[in-house]
Amino acid sequence: MKHLTILIFLVLLGCKNEIKREIDRSVYDIWNDYTKSHPDFKNNKIPESWYFHNNEEDANRLAELTVTGKKKAASGLYVWYKEANASLPKIGTKHIITDFDGKAQAIIEIKKVDTIPFNQISTEYAEMDMGTTIDPLKKWKKAHWDFFAGVLRDNGEKPTEEMLIVCERFETIWTTKD
């Protein structure tokens, strides 16, 4: 059961999903464009690339919200990190966000990481994660409860209002439109 949890963690980290396939050329292109404008990073390793969520519609919608700067946060279950013996996200880490097909859309940089119980997520944070000002907390709770409950149920566990959420705040620092 623990191995299944670790596998789920690696696949679904923070509503992130990465299918092992050949990296799309656009991922290299966006990083090259970014490092041409920011030569201090030209010798850095290319960041991990991935898409939000686990389906095409949500992945593409969330990528677009990231490109427009409306989505500024991502959420994952703390238990995934604990069970995988993985470090929490680090401030300053960059990631390349793709659409569902793996085409680069944006580069983000983590600005803040908190661990907060599900039932203490703020409206401000929910707005940053959902990319909307219309009932953000209600939408965040429903979307994340449903997602986390499904993953936990598949692993024989149940969600609780007190489950810890790893809350990553990020800034979109580069897009394909730059």
Buried (B, 14 or more C-beta within 10 A) or exposed (E): EEEEBBEBBEBBBBBBBBEEEEBBEBBBEBBEBBBEEEEEBEEEEBBEBBBBBBEEEBBBBBBBBBBEEBBBBBBBBBBBBEBBEEEBBEEEBBBBBBBBEBBBBBBBBBBEBBEBEBEEBEEEBBBBBBBBEEBBBEBBBEBBBEBBBEBBEEBEBEBEEEBBBBBBBBEBBBBBEE
